[in-house]
């Protein structure tokens, strides 16, 4: 602690440089915190993904007939089949994209792990024009139970020719990491019967609950084979596989790690350059310190502290900003973007602390070698 005044004086020797370096480190650690937090979010989603749940989608992006759900239910190994439609449109302004999942009553069994109480599922089943919304969606649109919510769906007409869908908010529920901006759930039967006769009986996708989780991948293949020659072929995948990086073809964890490493290299470059320049400017001062009895170890400690202070403070501020952004970004990202938000776990802060320490030590490596080889007489004469 007795060296802190010396370290502070060294840092504030060039206040503008000190402030700019701190801000740069903070921004880089904000990026680092966001990416490591995002990695933690995806890891949590993948861990929570169920092996016994299967997503059954249209192979060619065409609507699926509801009747296929009954046929899927007859496939050996299927425990339950949920039928899901959707309304995609906007609220008030075309920029305000909205996506509502319209679910049948079997969804409560297939999605039993969702944060909806039985009473919430009952509300959806009993109220044809009702909506159950998550907290993020309620906050985004300023909704509460009893609120009216109007969606304009240009691609989905009603039987009377209009494209305006009016709903009443029934309940506000907790959010889930997989839905980064929240979710809305409505009544599938209302959605189906409100459309023109030619469009009725067509939905978006099915969700299947397998009796045996270990046989779910094989069951997904069996479902696809059963409808391979139908007018609406299917493409099925287990939830576990869907959320695994190799299942999507993109290693999300590797991408977030690479971006985080890029942020660390940025910090290392800025800090190392600043420390090297500071040491060059104060070579004579270090020689004077050695002359009056400061050991090489003590001088090295001063230089390490000079690098560690902006790195440590920048790490704390940067990760703190990342945590705040993770909470407020859902209010500002475009609706329908669907990107999960970073999770600020304890390990995010641990990795930030380790990285800050590593950057500080690496930043002083070359200046420390130069100081160790310093000739005191040459340094005091002003020659470097």
N, C-alpha and C positions, 0 to 999 in steps of 0.2 A: 504493500500500500504506500510505502514511503516514496516509491518511484512514480506514483501517479501524477504528481505535479510536473515532473520532467516530461513524462509521456504526453500529458495534455498540452504542455507548452510546445512540444515538437509538432503535434498534430495541428495546433492552431497557429503555427508559424505562417501558414498560407490558408487563411480561413475559407476563401473561395474554393480552393482545391479540396479542403477537408469536407466542406458541405456537399460539393458535387460528387466526391467519392462516396460519401455516406448515402446520398440519394441513389446513386447508381447501384450500390450494393443492396440497398433496400428493394429497388425495383427487381434486381436479379433474384433476390431471395423471395420476392412475391411470386415471380414465375416459378421458382423452385418449389415453393410451398403449394402453389396451385397444382402443379404436375404431380408431386408426390401425393397430395391429397386426392387428386383424381385417380391415381393409381390405386390408392386405398379404397376409393369408392367402387371401382370396377372389381377389385379383389373381393370386396364384401358382397357385391351383386352376384359374382360368380359362385362364391361360397354358399350364398343363400338360395341359388337356383335349384329347383327340384328336379331330380332325375326321373320322377314318375309322371311329369307333366309334358305333354307333347303339343307343339304348335302345328296346326294343320292349315296350310295356306294354299291358295290357288297357284298352280304352277305357272300360268301365263297371265297373272294379274287380272283375271276375269272374275266376276261375281260367282259365288258358289250357291247352288240350290240348297235350301234348308233340308230338303229330303235326304241329302247325302249324310247329314248328321245322324239320322236314324239308321242308315246303313253302316256308318262307322261304329255306332253303338253295338251292332251285331257282330263285329269282328271279335274273335276270341281274345281275351286279355284286356279288353276295354272295360273300365269300371264306370266311367261317366263321360258324357260329351256336353260341353257348353257351346252354345251358338252365339256368335258376336257379330254385330253390324257396327256401323259407325256413321256419324255425321261430321263432315269436314266443311268448314266455312269460315265466316268471320262475324265478329260482334261489332256493330255500329260502323266501323271503318274497315276497309279492305286490308289494311295493315294488321288488324287485330285477329290473327288466325286462331281458330278454335277447333278442337278435335274432341268429340264425345263418343265414348264407347257405349253402344246400346246392347245390353246383356239380357239373357234369359235367366230364369230362376235357378237353373242348374249350375250357373257360374259360381254360386255361393259354395258349392261342393268342390268344384275344380279349383277355385281360388280361395280356399278356406284360410290361407295364410295372409290374405289381404287384411289391412287394418279396419275392416268394417264389422260392426257388431251385427248380430242376427236381426236386430230392429232396423238397421240400415238396409239390409237386403229386403226385409219385409216392406219397407217404404218404397223401394224401387218396384217391387212386384205389384203393389196395390195402387200406386199412383202413376198412371200412364204418361203424364206430362211432367213427371218429377225428375229432378236431378240430385244426385249425391255428389258433392264436390270435395276435393281435398283442400287443406288449409292454404296451400300455395295458390291454387286457382281462386279460392275465396278472397285472398288478399289481393291478387292481381286485378280482379274485376269488382272488388268491394261488395262481395256477396255475403249473405247470411240467410238462415232458414226463413222462408217466406218471400225472398227476393225473386223478381221475375228476370229471366235471362233469355234474350232473343238472339237466335243465330240465323244468319243468312247463308244458305248453302246453294251456290250457283249450280252445282252439278247434281243436286238431289231435289227433285220436285215433289210436291205433295199432290194428292189426288185432285185437289181443286185448282191445280196449276201454279200455285204460289210456291215460293222457295224460302219462306220465312218460318222458322220453327221456334215456338215460344215454350219455354220451360219454367217451372217453379222449383226453386231450391228447397230441398227437403231436409238435408243434413250436411254438416261439414265434418269430414273425417281426417285422420292423420295421413301424412304423406309417406311415400316409399322411395328409397334411393334410386330405383330403376326408372322412376318417372321424375326426372330432374325438375320439371316445372309443374308438377301436379297432374291430376287426372279428373275426369268427369264421367259419371256413369248414369245411363238412362234406361228406359224400358224398351226392350227389343220388340215386343208385340205392338206397342204403339208406333214405333218407327216403321215396322213392316206394313201394318194395316193402313197407315196414313199415306202411303205412296200409291201411284197409279197401279191398276190391276196388273199391267204387264211387268212391273218392277217388283211386285210382291213375291215373297218366297225366295229372294236372293239376298245373301248376306256376305260379310267380309271374310271371316275365317272361323275355324273351330278350335277349341282347346280340349284336349283329351286327357283324362286321368287314367293311367295304367294301373292294373291290379298289382303288378310286380315291377318295381323300379329297375331291377336288373335286366328285365326283358323289354324295357321301354324302347331302346334303340331298334331292336328287331321288330317290335310292334309298329314303329313309325314306318319302317320299310314295307311291312305287310300292308299297312293302310294305303301307301302309295301304289303298291302293286295291284291292290283290289280295284283301284280307279284309274289305272294306267290307260285303259281304252275307253274311258267314259268321255262325255262331252266336256266335263270339267275336271281334268286331271289335277292331282294334289301334289304338294311338296311338304313333307312332314319332317320335323326335327324336334328332338327333346329340348326342354328348356336348358338343361345342363350344357348340352352341346352348343346351343345358340349363344350362350353367354361366355363360352370358352373362346380364347383368342384364336385358336386354330380352327374353331368352327366358323368364324366369320371371315377367315382369310387375312385378318389384320391383327398383328400382335400389339394390342393397345398398350399393354404394360411396357413393352419395349419402346414404343413411341413416346410415352410419357417420361420414361427414364432418360431417353436421348435428349428430350427437350430440357429436362431438369439438369442434365450434365452440361448442356450448352449454356444454361444459366450459370452454373458453377465455373465453367471456363471463362465466362465473361467477368465474374467476380475476381477470379484468380488473375486475369490479365490486368484489370483495373488496379487491384490492390498491389500486385507485384510491381507494376509500373510506378505507382505512387510511392511505395516504400523505397524502390531503387533510386528514384529522383530525390527523395528526401535525404537518403543516406549520402548521395553525391554532394548535395548542397551543404551538408553538415560534417564533412569529413574532418575538418580541422577541429570541430567541437568534440567529436569522438576521440580524436588524438589528445585533446586537452583533458578529457575525462580519464583516459588511460594514464596520463601524466600525473594526475592528482590521486591515483590509486584505484580507479575503477578496474575491475578485472574483465577479461574477455567475456566470461559468463554473464557478468552483470550487464555489460553493454548489449550482449545478445538478448538478454531478457528485456531490456528497454525497447529494442527494435521489434521483438516479438509482440510485446504489449502494444506498441504503436500500430501494428497490423491487426492485432486481435480486437482492439477496441472498436474500430469501424465495422469489422466483420461481425462481431458479436451483437453490437447495437443494430446494425443493418439486418442481421438475421432475425432478431426479435421483432423489429418493426415490420420487416417484409412478410414473415409468416403471420404476424398479426393482421396485416392488410389482406393477406390471402384468406384468412379465416373470415374476415368481414365481407370480402367479395363473395365468398361461398354462400353467404346468407342473403346478400342483397341482389346478386346477379339475376336470380329467377324473376325479379320484378322488371328487369330491363331487357332480357334476351327475348328475341321474337317468339311469340307463341307458336307452338308446333316444332320448335327447334329440337326439343327432346333430349338435350345433353345433360346427363347427371352432373350434379355439382360436387366439388371436392369435399372430402371428409377430413376434418382436422383431428386425426387420431394422435395419441401420445407419441407414436413412432414418427409422425411427421416432424414434431418438435425435436425429437431425439436425433433424427437424421440431419435436421437443420443445424443443431449444435455441433454434431460431429463434422459436418461439412465446413462450418465456419472455422472450427479449430484447424482442420486440415488445410484450408485455404490460407489461413494466417501463417501456418508453419511453412508451407510451400512458397509463400510470397517472400519470406525473409531468407530463403536458402542462398540465393546468389549474393545479396547484400552481406549476409553473415560471412560467407567465404571471403568476400573482399575485405571486410573489417578484420578478419582473423589474420590476413596477410599484410595488413596495413603497416607501413613504415611510419613511425610516429614523427620522426624528424621531417620526412618529406611532406606528410600531411600538415604539420604545423607551418611549414614554409608556404603552404597554399598550392603546392603542386600535387596533382592527383594521378 
